[in-house]
Amino acid sequence: MGAQVLDGRAASAAIKAELAERVAVLAERGITPGLGTVLVGDDPASHSYVGGKHRDCAEVGISSIRRDLPADISQEELERVLDELNADPACTGYIVQLPLPGHIDTNAVLERVDPDKDADGLHPTNLGRLVLNVSEPMTSPLPCTPNGVLELLRRHDVDLAGQHVLVVGRGVTVGRPMGLLLTRKEINATVTLAHTGTRNLDELLAQADVVVAAAGRPHMITADSLKEGVVLLDVGVSRVEDPGTGRKTLTGDIDPAAERKASWMSPNPGGVGPMTRAMLLLNVVESAERQAGLR
Ligand SMILES: Nc1nc2c(c(=O)[nH]1)N[C@@H](CN(C=O)c1ccc(C(=O)N[C@@H](CCC(=O)O)C(=O)O)cc1)CN2
């Protein structure tokens, strides 16, 4: 028997319906939440993700503010756009689509975002609150992908308390905050954070009850290394060219054939990706609720 599906599309549809109700409550008070996106350059995948974010906004009644900027924009000009969004009352929260071109200092950009408008939860103040475990439940935005992973598991009644979770990937958008969230008291997982420099990855995989794969290495995790009954979450979004057709297809970090070992597995596409988008909307709605004194 194969793994049960951690269905991100269904879960995100349910979350969007719930958020549309919360947006309607805000509308009764004359408030329309607004999401801003800042996109630099012509990367097709980034354009497609940003387009998806604006479609989601339209679905739940959040207004959209879009700033598409040339790849050769200077740091100064880019930061000026952020200052405008920081000052714009129609913009409840916004994101800077990552990755940014190499000549841009990404950390300086993330720091320029007003922490109260940080829809991605990636501003140092908000990441710091997560590290400090300032309040439970959190009153600041959480990074969308790690929060999406937890929400996906919650909505399928997969309990992580006491489980050994192996997070593969140390990036700031997924791996690092994922470890912090998993070790909070209400989740209570035991976490190992591995990465592409980890030497004994196969040993760690063989011990893991749950694997969150976010290293960006296509199909780096295969069935052979995994324990029977493992829960698998695939965050990888590499685009790999099919040698036959020349077409690029979305390829995760986990070989789909690993499903035979798993009790639960997130499909890719259709798993963590839609949850990332849903958690972004949640951050915007919660931010609007905070600004309205409803939280
Ligand atoms: N500022 C940010 N930049 C980036 C983030 C982020 O959270 N904040 N994460 C990724 C990209 N990303 C969101 O921006 C993202 C990736 C994938 C999906 C998604 O829904 N994927 C679909 C498949 C889509 C496809 O076929 O291309 C799925 O998994 O079903 C949503 C958001 C890097 N940048």
Ligand as a Chemical Component Dictionary entry (heavy atoms), coordinates in Angstrom:
data_LIG
# 
_chem_comp.id                   LIG 
_chem_comp.type                 NON-POLYMER 
_chem_comp.pdbx_formal_charge   0 
_chem_comp.three_letter_code    LIG 
# 
loop_
_chem_comp_atom.comp_id 
_chem_comp_atom.atom_id 
_chem_comp_atom.alt_atom_id 
_chem_comp_atom.type_symbol 
_chem_comp_atom.charge 
_chem_comp_atom.model_Cartn_x 
_chem_comp_atom.model_Cartn_y 
_chem_comp_atom.model_Cartn_z 
_chem_comp_atom.pdbx_ordinal 
LIG N1  N1  N 0 10.045 36.190 -0.939  1  
LIG C1  C1  C 0 9.998  34.882 -1.133  2  
LIG N2  N2  N 0 10.668 34.349 -2.172  3  
LIG C2  C2  C 0 10.620 33.002 -2.345  4  
LIG C3  C3  C 0 9.849  32.171 -1.489  5  
LIG C4  C4  C 0 9.167  32.769 -0.417  6  
LIG O1  O1  O 0 8.485  32.103 0.407   7  
LIG N3  N3  N 0 9.254  34.127 -0.272  8  
LIG N4  N4  N 0 9.727  30.810 -1.763  9  
LIG C5  C5  C 0 10.133 30.305 -3.063  10 
LIG C6  C6  C 0 9.146  30.452 -4.172  11 
LIG N5  N5  N 0 7.737  30.475 -3.798  12 
LIG C7  C7  C 0 7.226  31.587 -3.240  13 
LIG O2  O2  O 0 7.640  32.692 -3.472  14 
LIG C8  C8  C 0 6.848  29.442 -4.215  15 
LIG C9  C9  C 0 7.283  28.296 -4.816  16 
LIG C10 C10 C 0 6.353  27.334 -5.285  17 
LIG C11 C11 C 0 5.007  27.548 -5.149  18 
LIG C12 C12 C 0 3.992  26.609 -5.696  19 
LIG O3  O3  O 0 2.806  26.799 -5.460  20 
LIG N6  N6  N 0 4.379  25.619 -6.439  21 
LIG C13 C13 C 0 3.457  24.764 -7.118  22 
LIG C14 C14 C 0 4.033  24.384 -8.480  23 
LIG C15 C15 C 0 4.193  25.567 -9.361  24 
LIG C16 C16 C 0 4.928  25.217 -10.644 25 
LIG O4  O4  O 0 4.555  24.263 -11.310 26 
LIG O5  O5  O 0 5.840  25.963 -10.953 27 
LIG C17 C17 C 0 3.251  23.493 -6.309  28 
LIG O6  O6  O 0 4.137  23.128 -5.528  29 
LIG O7  O7  O 0 2.206  22.866 -6.489  30 
LIG C18 C18 C 0 4.568  28.673 -4.526  31 
LIG C19 C19 C 0 5.470  29.621 -4.059  32 
LIG C20 C20 C 0 11.399 31.025 -3.523  33 
LIG N7  N7  N 0 11.267 32.441 -3.392  34 
# 
loop_
_chem_comp_bond.comp_id 
_chem_comp_bond.atom_id_1 
_chem_comp_bond.atom_id_2 
_chem_comp_bond.value_order 
_chem_comp_bond.pdbx_ordinal 
LIG N1  C1  SING 1  
LIG C1  N2  DOUB 2  
LIG C1  N3  SING 3  
LIG N2  C2  SING 4  
LIG C2  C3  DOUB 5  
LIG C2  N7  SING 6  
LIG C3  C4  SING 7  
LIG C3  N4  SING 8  
LIG C4  O1  DOUB 9  
LIG C4  N3  SING 10 
LIG N4  C5  SING 11 
LIG C5  C6  SING 12 
LIG C5  C20 SING 13 
LIG C6  N5  SING 14 
LIG N5  C7  SING 15 
LIG N5  C8  SING 16 
LIG C7  O2  DOUB 17 
LIG C8  C9  SING 18 
LIG C8  C19 DOUB 19 
LIG C9  C10 DOUB 20 
LIG C10 C11 SING 21 
LIG C11 C12 SING 22 
LIG C11 C18 DOUB 23 
LIG C12 O3  DOUB 24 
LIG C12 N6  SING 25 
LIG N6  C13 SING 26 
LIG C13 C14 SING 27 
LIG C13 C17 SING 28 
LIG C14 C15 SING 29 
LIG C15 C16 SING 30 
LIG C16 O4  DOUB 31 
LIG C16 O5  SING 32 
LIG C17 O6  DOUB 33 
LIG C17 O7  SING 34 
LIG C18 C19 SING 35 
LIG C20 N7  SING 36 
# 
